Amino acid sequence: MSCSSCIMRILLYCSTALYAFNVKITPSENQIRTTGDKLRLTCTVTFTPEEFEDVDEKTWSGFEYPNGADTNKLKQRKEKLPASNKIRTTISIRDGSAGLSGDYKCSYGDQSKTLSVTFNEKLTFVDSAEVAIGKQIEVGTKSFDCKAKPNDLKYSWTNGTNEKPKEGKTLDFGDGVTKDFNENTEYVCEINRASTGDFETLTYKFAVVYTPEVTIPKSSFVRKEGDSVSLVCNVDAKPAADITWSRSGKVLEGQTGTTLKLDNLTFADHNGKYKCKASNGIGKPASGNIDVTVVVPPKASITQGESVNVKEGDKLKLDCSASGQPKPSKFIWTLPDGTQQPEGAIFRSDANSNHNGEFTCSAWNEVEGETYGPGNATIKVAVQYSPKNKSPSTTIYGVEGKNTEMKCIISANPNATVSWNEDPKKLNTTNSVSDEPTETISIYTVLASAATYKSYTCSAKNSIGSEEFSFELKKATPPAKPEAPSATDEQIMYQSITFNWKSPDSVIPITSYKISYTDKDGNEKDTVSAGADTSMQLTGLKEETEYTFYITAQNEAGDSEKSSGVTLTTKKPVPPTVKITKNETVDTSMKFTYKIDVLGAENLKSIDITYYELRADGTKGPETKKTFTSDQFKFNKEDKIGTANLTGLEAGKTYEAVIVVYNDKIGSEPQKIKFEMKPDTRSSTATVIGVMLGIIIVLLVFVDISCYYMRQGGLMMTCHKALCSEPEPKVPESSNEEAEKGSSRARKW
């Protein structure tokens, strides 16, 4: 060993022995913190008592800061602790940041300690916890990224299941979020810093949102003025959308619902295009259009006014116009005789007698194939014309020996003078004006005979002209030969047949018909008058009998030739077919409802019901038979349904009945039916009420006896005191003390 080395060892040993202090930093381990954290660093130097006396903490430099540290944020506090022979310096970091990271060195003499401090950026999610619970996510979104600070973090997702966490910041929604997405599922995003191992989590619960979807159930309405209409706009949106309505671009204030009700429609205030607009801040607003057409029905008017005069043969022109929305496009003229001419708004014609009277112009407008109207306007047209014959016929048929009227009906404007070209002494005429103001009626009455069967002339004249009209009086004849009567199978019964026939030709009205018939041996039977009808039911026939029937028509001129005969055979009676369709109990009676499929004869005659009790041991009770005549049961021939009531039965018992229905000739097959009568609930109810009343009375007596023996009052005690007790003597007035003693005795008693 060299001499210099030895000297150095000796000096080091001596210095150590001379200065025995110790430097210590608290905390002793290097610090990794997050920005914003607080941190306190303490450097303590411990001395021996001898050394401590010479220490001056003010000349001690304390901590050395990291290079570039913002010393304005670092403050040291030095202090001397005599009790423990220590000096101490403290640095308090109140808001840690990356600029304060580095090595903090504390030295004293030749001793020093160094502490490394690192402030990492705080793990922070972009979304707050409040935002994450209810985080809005649009329909169709296929993924969602978890965002946090600082960079270079490790991300993973879990969704509350036992599945292994999925690495990465992106949460995958597959084909996209749908409207039925489960909003209750929790998704947890975890961020982790590999260098330090610290981590944070954020729980998301997604709220599905989507842009409004507007559906218009009906996009077009046509209504008349004064009507009402409801416009419906169905909106599907999340969150709920704000709805506004507008008409022709103008917003309708206060209308924010899905239904817009419009009352008392007018064209000016309500006709147009309506828009329903929905917005909820998600995507673009949605809208739908509804067309409302307010129809103003036509109002017609005629240019010529209320009336016009014209002569026969002159030109007649009538102009019609109409207002309305939309503009009326269809016009029809109705003439005085009721005929119609769809010639448009203008009527043109040469005036004639058929034009005399009231014309009506009718106007319609049309929307989407539907017409509205009519709007009518009328005008009276007075046409002056020469006489016209309006008689229904100019050929008259008279029955010889009877008076016959020939009626000459003349239409003329002005009214005509009417006369017959016959010997005035032989004339028997009556003239009058009909309900039509332009018609005149002249009736010539003549006795029909060979001498009066001839031609007659009716003359008519007015200021426009004159005319003659010929009438022919002919001899009336009996009706033509009628066709044979007929009857369908349903009309042929057992003792009757319903006939139908056609009315034959006749120059005068038919007054009656006669039906005659013969049996198979040719013997003629009764002849029956059928009146003027062309159908009749013939009764009183025998069953299973063949007849030949004829028809004869009659008028005032005589009988027609007898028709050809028709041979028919009445039916053979058969038993009625009966089916019991329903039975119902009413108190102590049974109501049967039956249906007759085949009546088998003309009428139902009677119903026999034989019934007996079915006992519990399986035996039968005595038989009882009841016969119902036709006035004791109901039967409707139209629907062939009837009812019968069986009375005198006992409640709660089971019966069996055999039913036979008879028509005029024969009975049906027996119909057997089993039924059970309802129990008599009235008697059982009375029994229950009686028992309950008895129990109540017994309880009242028991309570009364108990009260008597316990000296607590009651009916028995009241009676006892009234009958058995002596009257109490009157107590004279005394002191309060005696009164109290008497009261006490009374209470004891």
C-alpha positions, 0 to 999 in steps of 0.5 A, a space after each residue: 500500500 502506498 503512503 498516499 492511500 494510507 493517509 486518505 483512509 485515515 482522513 476519511 475515518 477521522 471525518 466520519 468520526 467527527 461528524 456523526 449526522 444522518 440524512 433521511 427523506 420521507 417518504 423513502 420510496 420513489 413516488 409515482 403520482 397523478 397530476 393534480 395530486 398533493 405530495 409532501 416531501 420531508 428531509 430530516 438531518 439528525 445530529 449528535 448533541 455536540 454537533 447540533 449546537 453548531 448547526 445553523 439551519 438557515 445556511 442549509 440549502 435543503 432540497 435541490 429541485 429537478 431541472 426545469 421545475 417551476 419553483 414558484 409552485 415549490 416552497 420549502 419550510 426549514 425548521 430546527 428541532 432542539 428536542 430531537 437534535 434535528 433540522 428538517 425541511 419540507 416541500 408541499 406540492 398542492 397541485 402535481 403536474 408533469 413539470 414538477 416530475 424529477 429527482 429531488 435531492 437533499 444534502 448536508 455536508 458530504 451526505 445526500 439522499 435523492 427521491 424520484 417523483 413522477 406525476 403522470 397525467 390523470 386517467 380521465 374519461 371524456 364522458 362523465 359518469 352522469 353522461 355515461 348512464 343514459 348515453 344516447 346512441 342512434 339506431 343503426 350505430 354499429 360501434 362505439 368508442 370509449 375515449 379517455 386521456 392520456 394516450 397510450 392506454 389499454 382499453 377493454 369492454 365487459 357487458 355484465 356477463 361472465 364472458 372474457 373482457 374484449 380488448 380494445 376501445 371499440 364496442 361492437 354492435 354487430 349489424 347495428 343498434 335496433 329500436 328494441 335494443 336492451 337499454 338495461 344492459 350495462 357495458 363497462 369500459 376499463 382503461 389501464 396504464 401499463 407503466 404504473 398499473 393504475 386503472 379506471 372504469 366507467 359504466 355505460 347504459 345506452 339510451 337508444 335514440 332515432 330520428 323521427 319517422 312520420 306516417 300519414 294514415 290518410 293523405 287526402 281528404 275531401 269535405 264539404 263546407 261546414 263539415 269537420 275533418 281530423 288530420 292524423 300524423 303518427 310520429 315514431 321518435 325517441 326522444 319524443 318529437 316536437 310536432 308543428 302543423 302548417 297550412 300552405 307554409 304558414 305555421 298553425 300556432 298552438 297545434 302540437 299534437 298528432 291529430 289536427 281537428 278542423 271544424 266548420 270548414 270553409 274554403 278560404 280558411 281550410 282548403 290547402 296543403 297541410 304539413 306535419 313536421 316532427 323534430 327531436 334533435 336527432 338527425 333531420 326533422 321528418 314531415 308528411 303532407 295532407 291535402 284538404 280539399 274543401 268543396 263548395 257545393 254549386 249554386 245555380 242561377 238562370 240568366 233569363 230570371 224567374 220566368 219567360 214567355 214564348 209562342 209555340 215554334 219560336 226559339 227558346 234559349 235558357 242560359 244557366 251558370 253556377 258558382 262553387 269550388 271547384 267550378 261546376 262542370 256538369 249541367 242537366 236541364 229538367 223539362 216540365 214533363 220530367 224528361 232530362 236533357 244533359 245539353 250543358 249550361 245552355 238549353 236551345 229548342 223550338 218552343 212547343 207545348 211540352 215546354 210549358 211549365 217549370 224548367 230546372 237547371 241542376 249543376 254539379 262539381 266533381 272531386 276525385 271522381 265524386 260529384 257534389 250537388 246538385 245546385 238547382 235554379 228554376 224558371 217558369 216558361 209560358 208557351 202559348 200553343 194551339 189545342 192538343 188532345 191529351 185523352 188517354 184513348 180515342 177508342 171507347 168500348 161501351 157495354 150495350 144498354 149502359 151509359 158510356 163516357 167519352 172523355 175529351 181532354 184538351 191542353 191549350 194555352 190560353 185555355 180552349 173552348 171545347 164542344 162536341 159536333 152532335 145535335 145539341 138536343 141530344 148532347 149530355 156533356 160536362 165541361 171542367 178545368 183539370 188540376 193542370 191549368 192549361 187543360 180543359 175536360 169535356 165528358 160526353 155521356 151516351 147510351 151504348 147501342 147499335 145506333 150509337 156505335 159510331 165516330 164522334 168529333 171533339 172540337 177545341 179552339 183558342 186564340 192561337 188556333 183550333 183543332 178537331 179530334 175524332 173518337 170511336 165508340 165500339 161495342 165491348 166484348 167478353 174477355 179472351 179465353 184464359 190459360 189453364 190455372 197452375 199450382 206448384 207441389 208446395 201449393 198442393 196440400 191434402 185438402 186444399 190447393 192454391 192456384 195461380 193464373 194469368 189475366 187474359 186480354 179484355 177491352 174493358 176491366 175484368 170484374 171476377 174469375 170463376 174456378 170450376 172442377 170435376 172429379 175423375 168420373 167427370 162429375 162437376 163440383 162446386 164453382 167458386 168465384 175468385 174475385 179480380 185477383 189472379 190467385 186463390 186457395 181452394 179448400 174443402 177438397 178430399 185427400 188423395 183425390 184427382 180433380 180437373 180444374 178450369 178458370 173462367 174470366 168475367 167482365 160487364 160484357 159477359 163470361 169468357 170461354 172456359 180455359 183448358 183443364 189442369 188435372 191435379 191430385 191432393 196429397 195423402 196425409 202422413 204422420 208429422 215428423 217432430 223434433 224436440 229442439 229445446 226444453 227449459 224449466 220455469 218454477 214447477 213447469 216445463 216448456 217444450 219447443 218443437 219443430 215440425 219438419 213435415 206437417 203431414 196434413 193441413 193442420 196440427 190437431 193435438 199434442 199428447 204428453 205422457 210423463 212420470 217421475 224417475 226415482 233415485 232407486 231406478 223405478 218409475 212413478 205413476 204415469 200422467 197423460 195430458 192432451 193439449 188441443 190446438 187452442 192450448 199450444 202455440 204453432 207457427 206455420 211459417 217457421 214450423 216451430 211451436 211450444 207447449 207448457 207442461 205444468 204441475 211438476 215438482 221442484 228438484 225431481 227428475 222426469 221422463 216424458 213421451 210426446 206424440 203430435 197429431 195432425 188432422 189424420 195421424 200421430 207422429 212417432 213418440 219422442 222421449 225426453 228426460 229432464 230434471 226440475 230445478 230445486 225450490 230455492 225459495 223454501 230453502 231460503 225461508 228455512 235458512 232465514 227461520 233458523 237464523 231468527 231462532 238463533 238470534 232470539 236464543 242469544 237475546 234471551 241468554 244475554 237478558 238472563 245474564 244481565 238480570 243475575 249480574 244486576 246490569 239491567 235487561 228486560 227481566 230486571 225491568 219487569 221484576 222491578 215493576 212488579 215485585 219491588 216496593 216503592 222507595 220512601 222519599 228521602 228528606 233533604 239532608 246534608 251532603 254527607 247523608 246524600 253521599 251515603 245514600 248514593 253509596 248504598 244504592 250503588 252497592 245494591 
